[in-house]
Amino acid sequence: MIIEENEKHWEVDDILNFKQYKERLQYKIKWIKINHDDKWYYINKEKFDDLKKVLNKFHKLYSNKLH
């Protein structure tokens, strides 16, 4: 689950992409029950704590992309 500033809860299906912006990583996220989202998200570890498995899997698959 994701908790945003307005306290909405969304469930993550997958991480689609990432980019570095102002020395921080941003992610494109595919949400369950949301068809399309163009927004890039910063991962706040306190709010995105249960995404660790999804993020680790994504970065393992695409580890060379950040270099």
PDB file with one MODEL, atoms N, CA, C and O in Angstrom:
MODEL        1
ATOM      1  N   MET A   1       0.830  -1.187   0.000  1.00  0.00           N
ATOM      2  CA  MET A   1       0.000   0.000   0.000  1.00  0.00           C
ATOM      3  C   MET A   1       0.870   1.244   0.000  1.00  0.00           C
ATOM      4  O   MET A   1       1.991   1.238   0.509  1.00  0.00           O
ATOM      5  N   ILE A   2       0.347   2.288  -0.566  1.00  0.00           N
ATOM      6  CA  ILE A   2       1.038   3.563  -0.613  1.00  0.00           C
ATOM      7  C   ILE A   2       0.214   4.581   0.153  1.00  0.00           C
ATOM      8  O   ILE A   2      -1.011   4.625   0.033  1.00  0.00           O
ATOM      9  N   ILE A   3       0.887   5.388   0.932  1.00  0.00           N
ATOM     10  CA  ILE A   3       0.201   6.457   1.639  1.00  0.00           C
ATOM     11  C   ILE A   3       0.758   7.775   1.107  1.00  0.00           C
ATOM     12  O   ILE A   3       1.930   8.094   1.306  1.00  0.00           O
ATOM     13  N   GLU A   4      -0.073   8.508   0.449  1.00  0.00           N
ATOM     14  CA  GLU A   4       0.322   9.805  -0.084  1.00  0.00           C
ATOM     15  C   GLU A   4      -0.014  10.895   0.925  1.00  0.00           C
ATOM     16  O   GLU A   4      -0.617  10.624   1.963  1.00  0.00           O
ATOM     17  N   GLU A   5       0.373  12.111   0.621  1.00  0.00           N
ATOM     18  CA  GLU A   5       0.149  13.229   1.528  1.00  0.00           C
ATOM     19  C   GLU A   5      -1.315  13.386   1.914  1.00  0.00           C
ATOM     20  O   GLU A   5      -1.615  13.758   3.049  1.00  0.00           O
ATOM     21  N   ASN A   6      -2.212  13.115   1.010  1.00  0.00           N
ATOM     22  CA  ASN A   6      -3.635  13.248   1.312  1.00  0.00           C
ATOM     23  C   ASN A   6      -4.216  11.986   1.938  1.00  0.00           C
ATOM     24  O   ASN A   6      -5.432  11.861   2.084  1.00  0.00           O
ATOM     25  N   GLU A   7      -3.337  11.043   2.310  1.00  0.00           N
ATOM     26  CA  GLU A   7      -3.709   9.814   3.000  1.00  0.00           C
ATOM     27  C   GLU A   7      -4.528   8.840   2.172  1.00  0.00           C
ATOM     28  O   GLU A   7      -5.228   7.998   2.735  1.00  0.00           O
ATOM     29  N   LYS A   8      -4.461   8.933   0.858  1.00  0.00           N
ATOM     30  CA  LYS A   8      -5.108   7.926   0.016  1.00  0.00           C
ATOM     31  C   LYS A   8      -4.237   6.679   0.007  1.00  0.00           C
ATOM     32  O   LYS A   8      -3.013   6.752   0.122  1.00  0.00           O
ATOM     33  N   HIS A   9      -4.885   5.550  -0.130  1.00  0.00           N
ATOM     34  CA  HIS A   9      -4.162   4.283  -0.143  1.00  0.00           C
ATOM     35  C   HIS A   9      -4.334   3.620  -1.506  1.00  0.00           C
ATOM     36  O   HIS A   9      -5.454   3.400  -1.969  1.00  0.00           O
ATOM     37  N   TRP A  10      -3.210   3.307  -2.137  1.00  0.00           N
ATOM     38  CA  TRP A  10      -3.230   2.628  -3.424  1.00  0.00           C
ATOM     39  C   TRP A  10      -2.299   1.429  -3.347  1.00  0.00           C
ATOM     40  O   TRP A  10      -1.282   1.457  -2.653  1.00  0.00           O
ATOM     41  N   GLU A  11      -2.653   0.404  -4.051  1.00  0.00           N
ATOM     42  CA  GLU A  11      -1.830  -0.800  -4.063  1.00  0.00           C
ATOM     43  C   GLU A  11      -0.994  -0.834  -5.336  1.00  0.00           C
ATOM     44  O   GLU A  11      -1.503  -0.597  -6.432  1.00  0.00           O
ATOM     45  N   VAL A  12       0.284  -1.131  -5.180  1.00  0.00           N
ATOM     46  CA  VAL A  12       1.219  -1.151  -6.304  1.00  0.00           C
ATOM     47  C   VAL A  12       1.177  -2.504  -6.990  1.00  0.00           C
ATOM     48  O   VAL A  12       1.222  -3.551  -6.344  1.00  0.00           O
ATOM     49  N   ASP A  13       1.090  -2.463  -8.305  1.00  0.00           N
ATOM     50  CA  ASP A  13       1.166  -3.681  -9.099  1.00  0.00           C
ATOM     51  C   ASP A  13       2.605  -3.924  -9.538  1.00  0.00           C
ATOM     52  O   ASP A  13       3.109  -5.044  -9.451  1.00  0.00           O
ATOM     53  N   ASP A  14       3.263  -2.867 -10.011  1.00  0.00           N
ATOM     54  CA  ASP A  14       4.620  -3.027 -10.527  1.00  0.00           C
ATOM     55  C   ASP A  14       5.300  -1.663 -10.642  1.00  0.00           C
ATOM     56  O   ASP A  14       4.645  -0.621 -10.611  1.00  0.00           O
ATOM     57  N   ILE A  15       6.629  -1.694 -10.775  1.00  0.00           N
ATOM     58  CA  ILE A  15       7.410  -0.505 -11.085  1.00  0.00           C
ATOM     59  C   ILE A  15       7.701  -0.572 -12.580  1.00  0.00           C
ATOM     60  O   ILE A  15       8.217  -1.577 -13.069  1.00  0.00           O
ATOM     61  N   LEU A  16       7.374   0.488 -13.302  1.00  0.00           N
ATOM     62  CA  LEU A  16       7.525   0.491 -14.752  1.00  0.00           C
ATOM     63  C   LEU A  16       8.845   1.100 -15.225  1.00  0.00           C
ATOM     64  O   LEU A  16       9.426   0.653 -16.214  1.00  0.00           O
ATOM     65  N   ASN A  17       9.305   2.111 -14.519  1.00  0.00           N
ATOM     66  CA  ASN A  17      10.515   2.793 -14.951  1.00  0.00           C
ATOM     67  C   ASN A  17      11.024   3.655 -13.809  1.00  0.00           C
ATOM     68  O   ASN A  17      10.334   3.848 -12.808  1.00  0.00           O
ATOM     69  N   PHE A  18      12.246   4.175 -13.967  1.00  0.00           N
ATOM     70  CA  PHE A  18      12.775   5.119 -13.001  1.00  0.00           C
ATOM     71  C   PHE A  18      13.709   6.082 -13.701  1.00  0.00           C
ATOM     72  O   PHE A  18      14.197   5.822 -14.801  1.00  0.00           O
ATOM     73  N   LYS A  19      13.944   7.201 -13.037  1.00  0.00           N
ATOM     74  CA  LYS A  19      14.875   8.201 -13.548  1.00  0.00           C
ATOM     75  C   LYS A  19      15.481   8.927 -12.361  1.00  0.00           C
ATOM     76  O   LYS A  19      14.935   8.933 -11.258  1.00  0.00           O
ATOM     77  N   GLN A  20      16.614   9.529 -12.620  1.00  0.00           N
ATOM     78  CA  GLN A  20      17.240  10.331 -11.588  1.00  0.00           C
ATOM     79  C   GLN A  20      16.892  11.786 -11.864  1.00  0.00           C
ATOM     80  O   GLN A  20      17.065  12.280 -12.978  1.00  0.00           O
ATOM     81  N   TYR A  21      16.404  12.457 -10.841  1.00  0.00           N
ATOM     82  CA  TYR A  21      16.011  13.856 -10.954  1.00  0.00           C
ATOM     83  C   TYR A  21      16.474  14.579  -9.697  1.00  0.00           C
ATOM     84  O   TYR A  21      16.081  14.226  -8.585  1.00  0.00           O
ATOM     85  N   LYS A  22      17.307  15.587  -9.883  1.00  0.00           N
ATOM     86  CA  LYS A  22      17.855  16.349  -8.754  1.00  0.00           C
ATOM     87  C   LYS A  22      18.489  15.419  -7.720  1.00  0.00           C
ATOM     88  O   LYS A  22      18.249  15.542  -6.519  1.00  0.00           O
ATOM     89  N   GLU A  23      19.293  14.499  -8.210  1.00  0.00           N
ATOM     90  CA  GLU A  23      20.054  13.557  -7.391  1.00  0.00           C
ATOM     91  C   GLU A  23      19.189  12.604  -6.559  1.00  0.00           C
ATOM     92  O   GLU A  23      19.661  12.032  -5.576  1.00  0.00           O
ATOM     93  N   ARG A  24      17.934  12.437  -6.951  1.00  0.00           N
ATOM     94  CA  ARG A  24      17.058  11.468  -6.304  1.00  0.00           C
ATOM     95  C   ARG A  24      16.374  10.636  -7.380  1.00  0.00           C
ATOM     96  O   ARG A  24      16.203  11.085  -8.513  1.00  0.00           O
ATOM     97  N   LEU A  25      15.992   9.435  -7.018  1.00  0.00           N
ATOM     98  CA  LEU A  25      15.291   8.570  -7.953  1.00  0.00           C
ATOM     99  C   LEU A  25      13.791   8.838  -7.904  1.00  0.00           C
ATOM    100  O   LEU A  25      13.208   9.055  -6.842  1.00  0.00           O
ATOM    101  N   GLN A  26      13.194   8.816  -9.080  1.00  0.00           N
ATOM    102  CA  GLN A  26      11.747   8.897  -9.209  1.00  0.00           C
ATOM    103  C   GLN A  26      11.297   7.656  -9.963  1.00  0.00           C
ATOM    104  O   GLN A  26      12.042   7.103 -10.772  1.00  0.00           O
ATOM    105  N   TYR A  27      10.078   7.226  -9.692  1.00  0.00           N
ATOM    106  CA  TYR A  27       9.564   5.989 -10.268  1.00  0.00           C
ATOM    107  C   TYR A  27       8.217   6.192 -10.937  1.00  0.00           C
ATOM    108  O   TYR A  27       7.373   6.951 -10.462  1.00  0.00           O
ATOM    109  N   LYS A  28       8.034   5.491 -12.061  1.00  0.00           N
ATOM    110  CA  LYS A  28       6.724   5.339 -12.693  1.00  0.00           C
ATOM    111  C   LYS A  28       6.136   4.074 -12.107  1.00  0.00           C
ATOM    112  O   LYS A  28       6.770   3.019 -12.131  1.00  0.00           O
ATOM    113  N   ILE A  29       4.945   4.175 -11.588  1.00  0.00           N
ATOM    114  CA  ILE A  29       4.340   3.054 -10.872  1.00  0.00           C
ATOM    115  C   ILE A  29       3.048   2.635 -11.559  1.00  0.00           C
ATOM    116  O   ILE A  29       2.234   3.470 -11.953  1.00  0.00           O
ATOM    117  N   LYS A  30       2.882   1.331 -11.693  1.00  0.00           N
ATOM    118  CA  LYS A  30       1.618   0.779 -12.169  1.00  0.00           C
ATOM    119  C   LYS A  30       0.823   0.381 -10.932  1.00  0.00           C
ATOM    120  O   LYS A  30       1.256  -0.445 -10.128  1.00  0.00           O
ATOM    121  N   TRP A  31      -0.348   0.991 -10.805  1.00  0.00           N
ATOM    122  CA  TRP A  31      -1.199   0.760  -9.646  1.00  0.00           C
ATOM    123  C   TRP A  31      -2.271  -0.275  -9.960  1.00  0.00           C
ATOM    124  O   TRP A  31      -2.743  -0.366 -11.094  1.00  0.00           O
ATOM    125  N   ILE A  32      -2.646  -1.038  -8.974  1.00  0.00           N
ATOM    126  CA  ILE A  32      -3.772  -1.948  -9.108  1.00  0.00           C
ATOM    127  C   ILE A  32      -5.046  -1.106  -9.082  1.00  0.00           C
ATOM    128  O   ILE A  32      -5.201  -0.223  -8.238  1.00  0.00           O
ATOM    129  N   LYS A  33      -5.952  -1.387 -10.012  1.00  0.00           N
ATOM    130  CA  LYS A  33      -7.249  -0.720 -10.141  1.00  0.00           C
ATOM    131  C   LYS A  33      -7.158   0.722 -10.646  1.00  0.00           C
ATOM    132  O   LYS A  33      -8.149   1.451 -10.604  1.00  0.00           O
ATOM    133  N   ILE A  34      -5.994   1.138 -11.116  1.00  0.00           N
ATOM    134  CA  ILE A  34      -5.855   2.453 -11.746  1.00  0.00           C
ATOM    135  C   ILE A  34      -5.259   2.209 -13.118  1.00  0.00           C
ATOM    136  O   ILE A  34      -4.158   1.670 -13.234  1.00  0.00           O
ATOM    137  N   ASN A  35      -5.973   2.601 -14.148  1.00  0.00           N
ATOM    138  CA  ASN A  35      -5.572   2.285 -15.511  1.00  0.00           C
ATOM    139  C   ASN A  35      -4.332   3.019 -15.993  1.00  0.00           C
ATOM    140  O   ASN A  35      -3.483   2.433 -16.664  1.00  0.00           O
ATOM    141  N   HIS A  36      -4.222   4.286 -15.659  1.00  0.00           N
ATOM    142  CA  HIS A  36      -3.125   5.061 -16.224  1.00  0.00           C
ATOM    143  C   HIS A  36      -2.702   6.161 -15.244  1.00  0.00           C
ATOM    144  O   HIS A  36      -3.543   6.865 -14.684  1.00  0.00           O
ATOM    145  N   ASP A  37      -1.403   6.295 -15.050  1.00  0.00           N
ATOM    146  CA  ASP A  37      -0.876   7.333 -14.170  1.00  0.00           C
ATOM    147  C   ASP A  37       0.444   7.819 -14.762  1.00  0.00           C
ATOM    148  O   ASP A  37       1.406   7.055 -14.839  1.00  0.00           O
ATOM    149  N   ASP A  38       0.496   9.070 -15.175  1.00  0.00           N
ATOM    150  CA  ASP A  38       1.708   9.629 -15.778  1.00  0.00           C
ATOM    151  C   ASP A  38       2.670  10.249 -14.771  1.00  0.00           C
ATOM    152  O   ASP A  38       3.761  10.689 -15.136  1.00  0.00           O
ATOM    153  N   LYS A  39       2.274  10.280 -13.539  1.00  0.00           N
ATOM    154  CA  LYS A  39       3.068  10.941 -12.515  1.00  0.00           C
ATOM    155  C   LYS A  39       4.320  10.129 -12.167  1.00  0.00           C
ATOM    156  O   LYS A  39       4.298   8.899 -12.174  1.00  0.00           O
ATOM    157  N   TRP A  40       5.410  10.839 -11.862  1.00  0.00           N
ATOM    158  CA  TRP A  40       6.632  10.241 -11.342  1.00  0.00           C
ATOM    159  C   TRP A  40       6.613  10.421  -9.829  1.00  0.00           C
ATOM    160  O   TRP A  40       6.263  11.491  -9.332  1.00  0.00           O
ATOM    161  N   TYR A  41       6.990   9.375  -9.099  1.00  0.00           N
ATOM    162  CA  TYR A  41       6.922   9.396  -7.643  1.00  0.00           C
ATOM    163  C   TYR A  41       8.306   9.254  -7.030  1.00  0.00           C
ATOM    164  O   TYR A  41       9.111   8.427  -7.458  1.00  0.00           O
ATOM    165  N   TYR A  42       8.567  10.075  -6.020  1.00  0.00           N
ATOM    166  CA  TYR A  42       9.719   9.843  -5.158  1.00  0.00           C
ATOM    167  C   TYR A  42       9.317   8.765  -4.170  1.00  0.00           C
ATOM    168  O   TYR A  42       8.170   8.713  -3.725  1.00  0.00           O
ATOM    169  N   ILE A  43      10.249   7.920  -3.836  1.00  0.00           N
ATOM    170  CA  ILE A  43       9.968   6.865  -2.868  1.00  0.00           C
ATOM    171  C   ILE A  43      10.424   7.346  -1.498  1.00  0.00           C
ATOM    172  O   ILE A  43      11.618   7.426  -1.206  1.00  0.00           O
ATOM    173  N   ASN A  44       9.458   7.656  -0.686  1.00  0.00           N
ATOM    174  CA  ASN A  44       9.721   8.028   0.693  1.00  0.00           C
ATOM    175  C   ASN A  44       9.714   6.727   1.490  1.00  0.00           C
ATOM    176  O   ASN A  44       8.683   6.060   1.575  1.00  0.00           O
ATOM    177  N   LYS A  45      10.825   6.370   2.060  1.00  0.00           N
ATOM    178  CA  LYS A  45      10.950   5.058   2.700  1.00  0.00           C
ATOM    179  C   LYS A  45       9.935   4.825   3.813  1.00  0.00           C
ATOM    180  O   LYS A  45       9.518   3.688   4.034  1.00  0.00           O
ATOM    181  N   GLU A  46       9.537   5.863   4.506  1.00  0.00           N
ATOM    182  CA  GLU A  46       8.540   5.685   5.554  1.00  0.00           C
ATOM    183  C   GLU A  46       7.170   5.357   4.955  1.00  0.00           C
ATOM    184  O   GLU A  46       6.423   4.550   5.508  1.00  0.00           O
ATOM    185  N   LYS A  47       6.849   5.980   3.833  1.00  0.00           N
ATOM    186  CA  LYS A  47       5.538   5.796   3.229  1.00  0.00           C
ATOM    187  C   LYS A  47       5.485   4.610   2.277  1.00  0.00           C
ATOM    188  O   LYS A  47       4.420   4.037   2.051  1.00  0.00           O
ATOM    189  N   PHE A  48       6.630   4.245   1.722  1.00  0.00           N
ATOM    190  CA  PHE A  48       6.677   3.192   0.708  1.00  0.00           C
ATOM    191  C   PHE A  48       7.394   1.947   1.235  1.00  0.00           C
ATOM    192  O   PHE A  48       7.957   1.172   0.461  1.00  0.00           O
ATOM    193  N   ASP A  49       7.368   1.769   2.520  1.00  0.00           N
ATOM    194  CA  ASP A  49       8.136   0.704   3.151  1.00  0.00           C
ATOM    195  C   ASP A  49       7.825  -0.681   2.587  1.00  0.00           C
ATOM    196  O   ASP A  49       8.745  -1.478   2.407  1.00  0.00           O
ATOM    197  N   ASP A  50       6.583  -0.987   2.309  1.00  0.00           N
ATOM    198  CA  ASP A  50       6.229  -2.322   1.838  1.00  0.00           C
ATOM    199  C   ASP A  50       6.486  -2.502   0.337  1.00  0.00           C
ATOM    200  O   ASP A  50       6.109  -3.524  -0.236  1.00  0.00           O
ATOM    201  N   LEU A  51       7.115  -1.528  -0.291  1.00  0.00           N
ATOM    202  CA  LEU A  51       7.512  -1.659  -1.697  1.00  0.00           C
ATOM    203  C   LEU A  51       8.909  -2.244  -1.857  1.00  0.00           C
ATOM    204  O   LEU A  51       9.371  -2.435  -2.982  1.00  0.00           O
ATOM    205  N   LYS A  52       9.573  -2.523  -0.776  1.00  0.00           N
ATOM    206  CA  LYS A  52      10.962  -2.975  -0.848  1.00  0.00           C
ATOM    207  C   LYS A  52      11.152  -4.165  -1.782  1.00  0.00           C
ATOM    208  O   LYS A  52      12.094  -4.177  -2.573  1.00  0.00           O
ATOM    209  N   LYS A  53      10.287  -5.151  -1.706  1.00  0.00           N
ATOM    210  CA  LYS A  53      10.420  -6.331  -2.570  1.00  0.00           C
ATOM    211  C   LYS A  53      10.271  -5.951  -4.037  1.00  0.00           C
ATOM    212  O   LYS A  53      11.042  -6.405  -4.882  1.00  0.00           O
ATOM    213  N   VAL A  54       9.283  -5.122  -4.336  1.00  0.00           N
ATOM    214  CA  VAL A  54       9.044  -4.706  -5.719  1.00  0.00           C
ATOM    215  C   VAL A  54      10.230  -3.883  -6.231  1.00  0.00           C
ATOM    216  O   VAL A  54      10.690  -4.087  -7.354  1.00  0.00           O
ATOM    217  N   LEU A  55      10.719  -2.965  -5.415  1.00  0.00           N
ATOM    218  CA  LEU A  55      11.864  -2.135  -5.812  1.00  0.00           C
ATOM    219  C   LEU A  55      13.134  -2.961  -5.986  1.00  0.00           C
ATOM    220  O   LEU A  55      13.876  -2.783  -6.952  1.00  0.00           O
ATOM    221  N   ASN A  56      13.371  -3.855  -5.050  1.00  0.00           N
ATOM    222  CA  ASN A  56      14.569  -4.702  -5.150  1.00  0.00           C
ATOM    223  C   ASN A  56      14.534  -5.552  -6.418  1.00  0.00           C
ATOM    224  O   ASN A  56      15.544  -5.683  -7.111  1.00  0.00           O
ATOM    225  N   LYS A  57      13.398  -6.116  -6.714  1.00  0.00           N
ATOM    226  CA  LYS A  57      13.253  -6.923  -7.932  1.00  0.00           C
ATOM    227  C   LYS A  57      13.491  -6.061  -9.172  1.00  0.00           C
ATOM    228  O   LYS A  57      14.213  -6.463 -10.084  1.00  0.00           O
ATOM    229  N   PHE A  58      12.884  -4.880  -9.200  1.00  0.00           N
ATOM    230  CA  PHE A  58      13.037  -3.983 -10.341  1.00  0.00           C
ATOM    231  C   PHE A  58      14.500  -3.598 -10.545  1.00  0.00           C
ATOM    232  O   PHE A  58      15.012  -3.681 -11.662  1.00  0.00           O
ATOM    233  N   HIS A  59      15.166  -3.184  -9.487  1.00  0.00           N
ATOM    234  CA  HIS A  59      16.562  -2.750  -9.616  1.00  0.00           C
ATOM    235  C   HIS A  59      17.509  -3.910  -9.922  1.00  0.00           C
ATOM    236  O   HIS A  59      18.550  -3.717 -10.550  1.00  0.00           O
ATOM    237  N   LYS A  60      17.160  -5.073  -9.493  1.00  0.00           N
ATOM    238  CA  LYS A  60      17.965  -6.240  -9.832  1.00  0.00           C
ATOM    239  C   LYS A  60      17.892  -6.518 -11.338  1.00  0.00           C
ATOM    240  O   LYS A  60      18.901  -6.821 -11.974  1.00  0.00           O
ATOM    241  N   LEU A  61      16.702  -6.412 -11.885  1.00  0.00           N
ATOM    242  CA  LEU A  61      16.501  -6.636 -13.313  1.00  0.00           C
ATOM    243  C   LEU A  61      17.145  -5.543 -14.171  1.00  0.00           C
ATOM    244  O   LEU A  61      17.645  -5.817 -15.262  1.00  0.00           O
ATOM    245  N   TYR A  62      17.129  -4.316 -13.675  1.00  0.00           N
ATOM    246  CA  TYR A  62      17.583  -3.179 -14.465  1.00  0.00           C
ATOM    247  C   TYR A  62      18.743  -2.431 -13.823  1.00  0.00           C
ATOM    248  O   TYR A  62      18.852  -1.213 -13.960  1.00  0.00           O
ATOM    249  N   SER A  63      19.597  -3.147 -13.134  1.00  0.00           N
ATOM    250  CA  SER A  63      20.700  -2.512 -12.393  1.00  0.00           C
ATOM    251  C   SER A  63      21.656  -1.733 -13.278  1.00  0.00           C
ATOM    252  O   SER A  63      22.249  -0.753 -12.827  1.00  0.00           O
ATOM    253  N   ASN A  64      21.818  -2.141 -14.516  1.00  0.00           N
ATOM    254  CA  ASN A  64      22.753  -1.438 -15.408  1.00  0.00           C
ATOM    255  C   ASN A  64      22.158  -0.156 -15.982  1.00  0.00           C
ATOM    256  O   ASN A  64      22.891   0.637 -16.573  1.00  0.00           O
ATOM    257  N   LYS A  65      20.900   0.064 -15.834  1.00  0.00           N
ATOM    258  CA  LYS A  65      20.227   1.226 -16.417  1.00  0.00           C
ATOM    259  C   LYS A  65      20.634   2.549 -15.758  1.00  0.00           C
ATOM    260  O   LYS A  65      20.570   3.600 -16.396  1.00  0.00           O
ATOM    261  N   LEU A  66      21.042   2.509 -14.517  1.00  0.00           N
ATOM    262  CA  LEU A  66      21.362   3.713 -13.784  1.00  0.00           C
ATOM    263  C   LEU A  66      22.785   4.204 -14.037  1.00  0.00           C
ATOM    264  O   LEU A  66      23.101   5.347 -13.708  1.00  0.00           O
ATOM    265  N   HIS A  67      23.617   3.402 -14.591  1.00  0.00           N
ATOM    266  CA  HIS A  67      25.029   3.769 -14.789  1.00  0.00           C
ATOM    267  C   HIS A  67      25.221   4.733 -15.918  1.00  0.00           C
ATOM    268  O   HIS A  67      26.350   5.132 -16.203  1.00  0.00           O
TER     269      HIS A  67
ENDMDL
END
